[in-house]
Amino acid sequence: MRRLRLGMFAASVTGLLFCTGMATSASAQPSAPDLTGSVASATLRIMPLGDSITVGVGSPGKNGWRGDLQRRLREAGMPVDFVGSQSEGTGGDLDHEGHGGWTIEQIAGIADQRLAEYEPDVVLLHAGTNNITRSEDPESAGAKLSALIDVVHNRVPGAHVFVARIVGTAVRSETAANRAYNALIPEIVRDKGPMVHLVDQSTVTGLDIYDAHHPNEFGYRKMAYNWYQAMRATLHPEWPGTGNPYKARKAYLCHARSRTERDCRTWEVRRVIVSREGGQVVTARRWQTRRVVTESVRVWEPGHYEYRHGGKTWVPGRQVTKTRQVSRWSNT
């Protein structure tokens, strides 16, 4: 039944191309089919493919970006079926093909079988984080990503494959490799033809990261938005441009402090002074939160008597150091 549905899906696209005069000769460079209209009338099978970030680690209930992306697609009027052998989350379509801790080559090891089984129309691929955390050379990881994309494209040549630049890391020693790997991905994607598309998830970083590597709920909302915008541009530009989390000026963010403790609080975008040069005050918008801090202050202590051992001694007025707790805006 799946094969028949996909065949009809492909036939509708082919017919659309000929009717609109977009069909090309066999010798011409192939272009991505215009799916406007044809996709809107069929259930789109989507396979989230990747590691623990695809699973949703770091978000409540492991809903990750999948739940919010489903909401956006429903609001766009797009019937979808998320597919895969794994299931996590607390609501919506829970199926996916994310595997915690897996490297690119481990994902490639099961990709062909899973793709053959589920026959997705769209693959959302986020892979490489675990290669970088294991100190693999970015060039080597990039070559493995290229090979994985080939596996996906060869098994489901009619599927749109959306390949992510991976999210940021909170581990300073990994930052350079993370950025170097991400810098390779646009060229890798360009070489794969019109059915493979780049999605920049590297903008999910900083306060968006829950622990060392996984986004928090706010970061996953950004990921969902990025996937949606890429799918919208490719599949159906008339889908509504739903809420942009990058424009948020207030958010409730959670960050892991240890394996058992986390810090959740409201953050706001505020205009703060970043420098004072030559009489010029330079300001910028920064995310900040209120924190209670202990500070030392010098105060005047008036002269007074101190009673000790049955007698009293006069203590002259003086400056003393004391501590107090105050609430201040903080960048961290």
C-alpha positions as CSV (number, residue, x, y, z in Angstrom):
1,M,0.0,0.0,0.0
2,R,2.9,2.4,0.8
3,R,4.5,1.7,-2.6
4,L,1.2,2.4,-4.4
5,R,0.8,5.7,-2.5
6,L,4.3,6.8,-3.3
7,G,3.8,5.9,-7.0
8,M,0.7,8.0,-7.2
9,F,2.5,10.8,-5.4
10,A,5.3,10.7,-7.9
11,A,2.9,10.5,-10.8
12,S,1.0,13.6,-9.6
13,V,4.3,15.5,-9.4
14,T,5.3,14.3,-12.9
15,G,1.9,15.4,-14.3
16,L,2.2,18.7,-12.6
17,L,5.6,19.3,-14.2
18,F,4.4,18.6,-17.7
19,C,1.2,20.6,-17.3
20,T,3.3,23.6,-16.2
21,G,5.9,23.2,-18.8
22,M,8.6,22.4,-16.3
23,A,9.7,19.0,-17.6
24,T,13.3,18.8,-18.8
25,S,15.2,16.7,-21.2
26,A,17.2,13.7,-20.0
27,S,20.4,15.6,-20.6
28,A,19.3,18.7,-18.7
29,Q,20.3,19.3,-15.1
30,P,17.5,18.0,-12.9
31,S,15.7,20.4,-10.7
32,A,13.6,19.9,-7.5
33,P,10.0,19.3,-8.4
34,D,7.4,21.9,-7.6
35,L,5.3,20.2,-4.9
36,T,2.9,23.1,-4.4
37,G,-0.6,21.7,-4.3
38,S,0.4,18.1,-4.8
39,V,1.8,17.8,-1.3
40,A,-1.2,19.6,0.3
41,S,-3.6,16.8,-0.8
42,A,-1.5,13.8,0.5
43,T,-0.3,12.6,3.9
44,L,3.4,13.5,4.1
45,R,5.5,10.7,5.6
46,I,8.4,12.3,7.6
47,M,11.3,10.4,9.1
48,P,13.3,12.3,11.8
49,L,16.7,10.7,11.6
50,G,19.6,11.2,13.9
51,D,20.9,10.9,17.5
52,S,19.7,12.0,20.9
53,I,18.8,15.4,19.6
54,T,16.3,13.7,17.3
55,V,15.1,11.7,20.4
56,G,14.5,15.0,22.2
57,V,16.8,14.6,25.2
58,G,16.9,17.8,27.2
59,S,13.2,18.7,26.7
60,P,10.3,17.8,29.0
61,G,8.9,14.3,28.0
62,K,11.5,14.1,25.2
63,N,9.1,15.8,22.8
64,G,12.1,17.7,21.4
65,W,11.4,19.6,18.1
66,R,9.1,16.9,16.8
67,G,6.0,17.9,18.7
68,D,6.3,21.6,17.8
69,L,7.0,20.8,14.2
70,Q,3.9,18.7,14.1
71,R,1.9,21.5,15.5
72,R,3.2,23.9,12.9
73,L,2.4,21.5,10.1
74,R,-1.1,20.9,11.4
75,E,-1.7,24.6,11.5
76,A,-0.6,24.8,7.9
77,G,-3.2,22.2,7.0
78,M,-0.6,19.5,6.1
79,P,-1.5,16.0,7.1
80,V,1.7,14.2,8.2
81,D,2.7,10.8,9.5
82,F,6.0,10.7,11.4
83,V,7.7,7.3,10.8
84,G,10.5,5.3,12.4
85,S,11.2,2.4,14.6
86,Q,11.6,4.5,17.8
87,S,8.9,6.2,19.9
88,E,9.4,9.0,22.5
89,G,7.3,11.9,23.7
90,T,4.1,12.6,25.6
91,G,1.8,13.7,22.8
92,G,1.2,13.7,19.0
93,D,2.9,11.3,16.6
94,L,5.8,9.9,18.6
95,D,7.5,7.9,15.9
96,H,11.1,8.7,14.9
97,E,14.5,7.2,14.0
98,G,16.7,8.9,16.6
99,H,19.2,6.9,18.6
100,G,20.9,8.4,21.6
101,G,24.7,8.4,21.5
102,W,25.0,7.3,17.9
103,T,27.6,8.5,15.5
104,I,27.1,9.1,11.8
105,E,28.4,5.7,10.9
106,Q,26.1,4.0,13.4
107,I,23.1,5.8,11.9
108,A,24.3,4.8,8.4
109,G,24.3,1.2,9.6
110,I,20.6,1.0,10.0
111,A,19.5,3.8,7.6
112,D,19.0,1.6,4.5
113,Q,16.8,-0.9,6.3
114,R,14.7,1.7,8.0
115,L,14.2,3.7,4.9
116,A,13.2,0.6,2.9
117,E,10.7,-0.3,5.7
118,Y,9.1,3.1,6.2
119,E,9.5,4.8,2.7
120,P,9.4,8.4,3.9
121,D,8.7,11.4,1.6
122,V,10.8,13.7,3.8
123,V,13.9,12.9,5.9
124,L,15.0,15.3,8.5
125,L,18.7,14.5,9.3
126,H,20.7,15.9,12.2
127,A,23.9,13.9,12.7
128,G,27.5,14.4,13.7
129,T,27.3,15.6,17.3
130,N,28.6,12.4,18.7
131,N,31.5,12.2,16.2
132,I,32.6,15.7,17.4
133,T,32.2,14.8,21.1
134,R,34.5,11.8,20.5
135,S,37.2,14.1,19.1
136,E,36.9,12.9,15.5
137,D,38.4,15.1,12.8
138,P,35.7,17.3,11.3
139,E,36.9,16.4,7.7
140,S,36.4,12.7,8.6
141,A,33.0,13.3,10.1
142,G,32.0,15.4,7.0
143,A,33.0,12.5,4.7
144,K,30.8,10.1,6.7
145,L,27.9,12.6,6.5
146,S,28.3,12.7,2.8
147,A,28.2,8.9,2.6
148,L,25.1,8.8,4.8
149,I,23.3,11.3,2.6
150,D,24.1,9.0,-0.4
151,V,22.6,6.1,1.5
152,V,19.4,8.0,2.1
153,H,19.1,9.4,-1.4
154,N,19.8,6.1,-3.1
155,R,17.2,4.2,-1.0
156,V,14.5,6.9,-1.3
157,P,15.5,9.0,-4.4
158,G,12.1,10.7,-4.5
159,A,12.3,11.9,-0.9
160,H,13.4,15.4,0.1
161,V,16.3,15.2,2.5
162,F,16.9,18.1,4.8
163,V,20.4,18.0,6.3
164,A,21.1,20.1,9.4
165,R,24.2,22.0,10.4
166,I,24.3,20.7,14.0
167,V,23.3,22.7,17.1
168,G,26.0,24.4,19.2
169,T,27.9,22.9,22.1
170,A,28.4,24.1,25.6
171,V,31.8,22.4,25.8
172,R,34.5,24.9,25.0
173,S,37.0,22.3,23.9
174,E,34.6,21.1,21.2
175,T,33.6,24.5,19.9
176,A,36.2,24.8,17.2
177,A,35.6,21.3,15.8
178,N,31.8,21.8,16.0
179,R,32.2,25.0,13.9
180,A,34.6,23.4,11.5
181,Y,32.3,20.4,10.9
182,N,29.3,22.8,10.3
183,A,31.4,24.8,7.8
184,L,31.7,21.7,5.6
185,I,28.1,20.8,5.4
186,P,26.8,23.5,2.9
187,E,29.2,22.3,0.2
188,I,28.4,18.7,1.0
189,V,24.7,19.4,0.5
190,R,25.3,21.5,-2.7
191,D,26.9,18.5,-4.3
192,K,24.0,16.1,-3.7
193,G,21.5,17.6,-6.1
194,P,18.1,19.3,-5.9
195,M,16.4,16.8,-3.5
196,V,18.9,17.5,-0.7
197,H,18.5,20.8,1.3
198,L,20.5,22.6,4.0
199,V,18.9,23.6,7.3
200,D,21.0,25.8,9.6
201,Q,20.4,24.5,13.1
202,S,23.8,25.9,14.3
203,T,21.9,29.0,15.4
204,V,20.5,27.0,18.3
205,T,23.3,27.7,20.8
206,G,24.2,29.5,24.0
207,L,21.2,29.8,26.2
208,D,19.3,27.4,23.9
209,I,21.5,24.5,25.2
210,Y,20.2,22.6,28.2
211,D,23.3,20.6,29.1
212,A,26.5,20.1,27.2
213,H,25.0,19.2,23.9
214,H,21.2,19.0,23.9
215,P,18.8,21.9,23.4
216,N,16.3,23.0,26.1
217,E,12.6,23.4,25.2
218,F,13.2,26.9,23.8
219,G,16.1,25.6,21.7
220,Y,13.9,22.8,20.3
221,R,11.3,25.3,19.4
222,K,13.9,27.1,17.3
223,M,14.8,23.8,15.7
224,A,11.2,23.1,14.8
225,Y,10.9,26.5,13.3
226,N,14.0,26.0,11.2
227,W,12.8,22.6,9.9
228,Y,9.4,24.1,9.1
229,Q,10.8,27.1,7.3
230,A,13.0,24.9,5.2
231,M,10.1,22.6,4.3
232,R,7.9,25.5,3.6
233,A,10.4,27.0,1.2
234,T,10.8,23.7,-0.6
235,L,7.4,22.0,-0.5
236,H,4.8,24.7,-0.2
237,P,5.7,28.4,0.1
238,E,2.1,29.3,0.8
239,W,2.2,27.6,4.2
240,P,1.7,30.3,6.9
241,G,4.8,31.8,8.4
242,T,4.0,30.8,12.0
243,G,5.5,32.3,15.1
244,N,9.3,33.0,15.0
245,P,10.9,32.0,18.4
246,Y,14.0,34.0,17.4
247,K,12.0,37.2,17.9
248,A,11.0,36.3,21.4
249,R,11.9,38.9,24.1
250,K,11.1,36.7,27.1
251,A,11.4,33.0,27.7
252,Y,11.4,30.4,30.4
253,L,14.7,28.6,30.0
254,C,16.0,25.5,31.8
255,H,19.7,24.6,32.1
256,A,21.2,21.5,33.7
257,R,23.5,22.2,36.7
258,S,24.3,18.6,37.4
259,R,22.9,15.2,36.6
260,T,20.1,15.7,39.2
261,E,19.7,19.5,39.4
262,R,18.5,22.0,36.9
263,D,18.0,25.8,36.9
264,C,14.8,27.1,35.4
265,R,13.9,30.8,35.3
266,T,12.6,33.6,33.2
267,W,15.0,35.4,30.9
268,E,14.4,38.7,29.1
269,V,16.0,40.6,26.3
270,R,17.3,43.9,27.8
271,R,19.4,46.8,26.4
272,V,22.6,46.9,28.4
273,I,25.8,49.0,28.2
274,V,28.6,47.0,26.6
275,S,31.3,49.6,26.5
276,R,32.2,53.2,27.2
277,E,34.7,54.6,24.8
278,G,35.7,58.3,24.3
279,G,32.6,59.5,26.1
280,Q,30.4,57.3,23.9
281,V,28.2,54.7,25.5
282,V,27.6,51.6,23.4
283,T,24.6,49.5,24.2
284,A,23.3,46.2,22.8
285,R,20.4,43.8,23.4
286,R,21.3,40.9,25.7
287,W,19.4,38.0,27.3
288,Q,19.5,38.5,31.1
289,T,17.8,37.0,34.2
290,R,17.4,38.2,37.8
291,R,19.6,36.4,40.3
292,V,20.1,36.8,44.0
293,V,23.7,37.4,44.7
294,T,25.7,38.1,47.9
295,E,27.8,41.2,47.8
296,S,30.2,42.9,50.2
297,V,29.5,46.5,51.2
298,R,31.3,49.1,53.3
299,V,29.0,50.7,55.9
300,W,29.4,53.2,58.7
301,E,28.9,51.6,62.1
302,P,28.2,54.3,64.7
303,G,30.0,54.3,68.0
304,H,28.6,52.0,70.6
305,Y,29.3,50.2,73.8
306,E,30.2,46.5,73.8
307,Y,29.5,44.5,76.9
308,R,32.0,41.9,77.7
309,H,32.9,39.9,80.8
310,G,30.7,42.0,83.0
311,G,32.0,45.3,81.8
312,K,31.5,47.7,78.9
313,T,33.8,49.1,76.4
314,W,33.2,52.1,74.1
315,V,33.8,51.3,70.4
316,P,34.2,54.4,68.2
317,G,32.4,54.8,65.0
318,R,34.1,53.1,62.0
319,Q,33.7,51.7,58.5
320,V,33.1,48.0,58.5
321,T,32.5,45.4,55.7
322,K,29.2,43.5,55.7
323,T,27.4,41.2,53.3
324,R,23.9,41.4,51.9
325,Q,21.8,39.6,49.4
326,V,20.5,41.6,46.5
327,S,18.7,40.8,43.2
328,R,20.5,41.8,40.1
329,W,20.3,41.3,36.3
330,S,22.8,38.7,35.2
331,N,24.0,37.4,31.8
332,T,24.7,33.9,33.2
